[in-house]
Structures are given as C-alpha cells and as structure tokens.
Amino acid sequence: MRIVVLVKQVPSAPAGASFAADLTVDRTGARAQLDQADEYAMDQALGVARRRRDVQIAAVTMGPAGAVAALRRALVLGADEGVHVLDERLHGSDALGTSRVLAAAVERLGFDVVLCGCGSSDAGMSAVPAMVAERLGVPALCFADTLTVRERKVEIGRDDGDGLQSYAAALPAVVSVTARCGEPRSRTYVATADARQKLIRTWSLGDLGIDPARVGLRGAATVVRRVMPRAGGRTRLVRADDPTTAAVRLADFLAERQFL
C-alpha cells in the first residue's frame, strides 16, 4: 500500500510552541517549518504503517529551496521518502495551481491513500484536499476526526455538530485530518539519524508535464487593479508588485469604506 502525505512549509510558530522545531528560512527571510496540521497527517500515516507490513509512505511538497526542511521533518516523523517539486515558476501559485501540481506529483508516484492536514495555518482555505481529489478522480473525505484504512476502503469519523458521524469510500481516496485525530508522537534520536539517509527527489514542472503558464504568477510582475471611484469622480488605483500585495491593499481599501 502506498500512502502519500502532502506537506507544506509555513511561517514558524511563536516561541515556546510545542511544535516549533526544525525551523528554516523562507524566501522573505522569515523563519518557517512543517505545518502542524501535516504533522497530524504524518502521524496517521505512520499509524496505518504500524498495523500493516506493506505500507510505503511518501511525503510531497512544493515550494522554494527552503521547503525541503518540511520534507526532512516528515522523514523524521516516519515518511520513507520525500518528493520536492521545485521550480521558480511556481512562485505565487494559488489553490488551483497548487492542486494541479500536487495531483500531478501524486499521480506520478502512484497512491492508494493521500493524507493531508485539513487546512494550512498560513491560509486556512481547506480547499486543496478536495481539489486534489477532483483532479485525481477519486473520493475525498475531509475533516476526519478519526481514520481507519482497510484493505479496499477508508473510513473516517467526523463530528458535524450532531455527534461523530461515519463516512467511507473505496480506495484510492484523499483524506484530510483534523487535530482531533490524535496528538502526533514524539520523534526519537534514532528517527532523526535515520531520516538523514532517506531519499528526497526533486521534480520540476517539466518532470510533471505541466505547462508553467497554468501555475504561478500569471501575466506581468506589476499588478494594477481599478477600484471604486472616489468622491468627485476620480478613480484610485491599487498598485503592487505581486497579486498578494494587491489583494491585501484592495481588501484594506474596501474595509475602510465598510464594503467588507
């Protein structure tokens, strides 16, 4: 059985947080680490591996060079190998682009179960797991509070507000897990030492057969957005070096005028 765990590098936790470990530095100079939600997914994958002898766990991430630290952490937590999709043209990818790349990587690896956190701490959209499942053409079981992987199906328990409800799907499938599935086990020195010997492969968009125009920043580097006219009929332009900055400034503009 092949389990693929999707992991992500995110800004580091505040000092003193229990999961503030294995920090690196991202492209902006900020400290970063493996998303805590993905630690829960890794622990669930390891739990399945402990009950079966035929399980192989692969961790997959996409991002700049520093994102390899998230993979190293995943290897310490129990993954057998890692795949880093590294390509400068990925910078600025939205959820659609991210799901396209991750699904292509998962498909190239081969899988029975894809596990991930239900939502990353730096975005919280919780949309990528379902998008990946749609691109792979398999069922998605999201927000799992419990997880049981059987020979030909996966079962989850999810509290929808009326108590724990059970859901099941045939394999292969994509599952996102919550923090309620159980606290991740502590790593050991032996696991840390062994992780240094594990394979990390690096793939580009070309390796995955993905057109760069369908992911990453689209269009010019400078983004200009026309917003609501000012009093007196003049129009204010929001100008930024990237779409994220433009979106933040536009949101601030709308919030100031109570449109949000």
C-alpha positions as CSV (number, residue, x, y, z in Angstrom):
1,M,0.0,0.0,0.0
2,R,1.3,3.4,-0.9
3,I,0.4,6.4,1.3
4,V,1.2,9.9,0.0
5,V,1.2,12.7,2.6
6,L,1.0,16.3,1.3
7,V,3.1,18.6,3.5
8,K,3.8,22.3,3.4
9,Q,6.3,24.8,4.7
10,V,4.7,27.6,6.7
11,P,5.8,30.6,8.9
12,S,7.2,29.3,12.2
13,A,5.1,29.1,15.4
14,P,5.6,31.6,18.2
15,A,8.5,31.0,20.5
16,G,7.7,28.3,23.1
17,A,5.0,26.5,21.0
18,S,5.3,22.7,21.3
19,F,5.8,22.2,17.5
20,A,8.4,24.9,16.9
21,A,11.1,22.6,15.6
22,D,13.2,22.1,12.5
23,L,13.0,25.7,11.5
24,T,14.3,27.0,8.3
25,V,14.2,30.4,6.5
26,D,11.9,31.2,3.6
27,R,12.4,33.4,0.5
28,T,11.5,36.6,2.6
29,G,13.9,35.8,5.4
30,A,11.1,34.7,7.8
31,R,11.5,31.5,9.8
32,A,9.5,28.6,8.6
33,Q,8.7,25.0,9.4
34,L,6.4,22.0,8.6
35,D,2.8,22.9,9.1
36,Q,1.4,21.4,12.3
37,A,-1.7,20.1,10.5
38,D,0.6,18.0,8.3
39,E,2.2,16.5,11.4
40,Y,-1.2,15.0,12.3
41,A,-1.4,13.6,8.8
42,M,2.0,12.1,9.0
43,D,1.2,10.5,12.4
44,Q,-2.0,9.0,10.9
45,A,0.1,7.5,8.0
46,L,2.5,6.1,10.5
47,G,-0.3,4.5,12.5
48,V,-1.5,2.7,9.3
49,A,2.0,1.6,8.6
50,R,2.3,0.1,12.1
51,R,-0.7,-2.1,11.5
52,R,0.4,-3.4,8.1
53,R,3.7,-4.7,6.7
54,D,3.3,-3.5,3.1
55,V,3.0,0.3,3.6
56,Q,5.3,2.8,2.0
57,I,4.9,6.4,2.9
58,A,6.0,9.3,0.6
59,A,5.9,12.9,1.6
60,V,5.3,15.5,-1.1
61,T,5.8,19.3,-1.0
62,M,6.1,22.1,-3.5
63,G,7.9,25.4,-2.9
64,P,11.2,27.2,-2.8
65,A,14.5,25.5,-1.9
66,G,13.9,26.0,1.8
67,A,10.7,23.9,1.7
68,V,13.0,20.8,1.7
69,A,13.1,21.3,5.5
70,A,9.4,20.4,5.7
71,L,10.3,17.2,3.9
72,R,13.1,16.4,6.3
73,R,10.8,16.8,9.2
74,A,8.3,14.5,7.5
75,L,11.1,11.9,7.1
76,V,11.9,12.2,10.8
77,L,8.2,11.6,11.6
78,G,8.1,8.4,9.5
79,A,8.0,9.0,5.8
80,D,10.1,6.6,3.8
81,E,10.9,9.1,1.0
82,G,10.3,12.7,0.0
83,V,9.5,14.5,-3.2
84,H,10.1,18.2,-3.6
85,V,8.5,20.0,-6.6
86,L,11.0,22.8,-7.0
87,D,10.5,25.3,-9.8
88,E,10.9,29.1,-9.7
89,R,7.8,29.4,-12.0
90,L,5.7,28.1,-9.1
91,H,6.1,31.4,-7.2
92,G,2.7,32.9,-6.5
93,S,0.6,29.8,-7.2
94,D,-3.0,29.9,-6.0
95,A,-5.0,27.0,-4.8
96,L,-5.9,25.9,-8.3
97,G,-2.3,25.9,-9.4
98,T,-1.2,24.2,-6.2
99,S,-3.7,21.4,-6.6
100,R,-2.7,20.9,-10.2
101,V,1.0,20.4,-9.2
102,L,0.3,18.2,-6.2
103,A,-2.1,16.0,-8.1
104,A,0.5,15.5,-10.9
105,A,3.1,14.6,-8.3
106,V,0.8,12.1,-6.5
107,E,-0.2,10.5,-9.8
108,R,3.4,10.1,-10.9
109,L,4.2,8.4,-7.5
110,G,1.2,6.2,-7.5
111,F,-1.1,6.0,-4.5
112,D,-3.7,4.2,-2.5
113,V,-4.4,6.9,0.1
114,V,-3.5,10.6,0.0
115,L,-3.4,12.2,3.5
116,C,-3.0,15.9,4.5
117,G,-4.0,18.4,7.1
118,C,-7.5,19.8,6.7
119,G,-6.1,23.4,6.2
120,S,-2.7,25.1,6.4
121,S,-2.1,27.5,9.2
122,D,-0.9,30.3,6.8
123,A,-4.0,30.2,4.6
124,G,-6.8,28.1,6.2
125,M,-8.8,27.8,2.9
126,S,-9.2,24.0,3.3
127,A,-9.8,23.7,-0.4
128,V,-6.7,22.0,-1.7
129,P,-7.5,18.4,-0.5
130,A,-10.9,18.4,-2.3
131,M,-9.3,20.0,-5.4
132,V,-6.5,17.3,-5.5
133,A,-9.1,14.6,-5.2
134,E,-11.1,16.1,-8.1
135,R,-8.1,16.2,-10.3
136,L,-7.2,12.6,-9.4
137,G,-10.8,11.5,-10.0
138,V,-11.1,9.8,-6.6
139,P,-13.3,10.3,-3.5
140,A,-12.5,13.0,-0.9
141,L,-13.2,12.5,2.8
142,C,-12.4,15.8,4.5
143,F,-12.1,16.9,8.1
144,A,-11.6,13.4,9.5
145,D,-11.5,13.3,13.3
146,T,-10.8,9.5,13.2
147,L,-9.3,7.4,10.4
148,T,-9.3,3.7,9.6
149,V,-7.7,2.3,6.5
150,R,-8.8,-1.1,5.4
151,E,-7.8,-3.4,2.6
152,R,-10.1,-1.8,0.0
153,K,-11.7,1.2,1.7
154,V,-11.1,4.0,4.1
155,E,-13.4,5.0,6.9
156,I,-13.5,8.3,8.8
157,G,-15.4,9.7,11.7
158,R,-16.4,13.4,11.6
159,D,-18.2,15.5,14.2
160,D,-20.6,17.5,12.1
161,G,-22.2,19.1,15.2
162,D,-24.6,16.2,15.9
163,G,-22.0,13.8,17.3
164,L,-19.5,11.6,15.4
165,Q,-20.8,10.5,12.0
166,S,-19.1,7.7,10.0
167,Y,-18.2,8.0,6.3
168,A,-16.5,5.5,4.0
169,A,-15.1,5.5,0.5
170,A,-13.4,2.9,-1.8
171,L,-9.7,3.2,-2.3
172,P,-7.9,5.1,-3.7
173,A,-9.0,8.2,-1.9
174,V,-7.9,11.6,-0.5
175,V,-8.4,12.2,3.3
176,S,-7.8,15.4,5.2
177,V,-7.4,15.1,9.0
178,T,-8.1,17.4,11.9
179,A,-6.2,17.9,15.2
180,R,-8.8,15.8,16.9
181,C,-7.4,12.6,15.3
182,G,-4.7,12.4,17.9
183,E,-1.5,14.2,19.2
184,P,1.5,13.3,17.0
185,R,4.0,11.0,18.6
186,S,7.4,12.5,19.7
187,R,10.3,11.9,17.4
188,T,13.4,10.0,18.7
189,Y,17.1,10.4,18.1
190,V,17.2,7.2,16.1
191,A,14.4,8.5,13.8
192,T,16.3,11.8,13.3
193,A,19.5,10.0,12.5
194,D,17.8,7.5,10.1
195,A,16.0,10.4,8.3
196,R,19.4,11.7,7.0
197,Q,19.7,8.5,4.9
198,K,16.3,8.7,3.3
199,L,15.8,9.7,-0.4
200,I,14.5,13.1,-1.3
201,R,13.7,13.5,-5.0
202,T,13.4,16.9,-6.8
203,W,11.0,17.3,-9.6
204,S,10.3,20.3,-11.9
205,L,7.2,21.3,-13.7
206,G,8.8,19.7,-16.8
207,D,9.1,16.4,-15.0
208,L,5.4,16.5,-14.2
209,G,4.4,17.6,-17.7
210,I,2.8,20.8,-16.5
211,D,2.6,24.0,-18.6
212,P,4.2,26.8,-16.5
213,A,1.6,29.2,-17.8
214,R,-1.1,27.3,-15.8
215,V,0.6,27.8,-12.4
216,G,2.5,30.5,-10.6
217,L,2.2,34.2,-11.2
218,R,0.2,35.0,-14.3
219,G,0.9,38.0,-16.5
220,A,3.1,41.0,-15.7
221,A,5.1,41.3,-12.4
222,T,3.3,44.5,-11.6
223,V,-0.4,44.2,-10.9
224,V,-2.8,47.2,-11.2
225,R,-6.4,46.9,-10.1
226,R,-9.1,49.5,-10.6
227,V,-11.3,50.0,-7.5
228,M,-14.3,52.1,-6.5
229,P,-14.4,55.7,-7.7
230,R,-13.6,58.4,-5.1
231,A,-15.8,61.3,-4.3
232,G,-15.6,63.8,-7.1
233,G,-15.5,61.2,-9.8
234,R,-11.7,60.4,-9.6
235,T,-10.6,56.8,-9.6
236,R,-8.0,55.4,-7.3
237,L,-5.6,52.7,-8.5
238,V,-4.2,50.0,-6.3
239,R,-0.7,49.2,-7.4
240,A,1.5,46.4,-6.2
241,D,4.5,44.2,-7.1
242,D,2.6,40.9,-6.8
243,P,-1.1,39.8,-6.6
244,T,-1.0,39.0,-2.9
245,T,0.1,42.6,-2.0
246,A,-2.5,44.0,-4.4
247,A,-5.2,41.8,-2.8
248,V,-4.3,43.0,0.7
249,R,-4.4,46.6,-0.3
250,L,-7.7,46.2,-2.1
251,A,-9.2,44.5,0.9
252,D,-8.0,47.3,3.2
253,F,-9.5,49.8,0.8
254,L,-12.9,48.1,0.8
255,A,-12.8,47.6,4.6
256,E,-12.1,51.3,5.2
257,R,-15.3,52.1,3.3
258,Q,-17.2,49.3,5.0
259,F,-17.7,47.3,1.9
260,L,-16.4,44.2,3.7
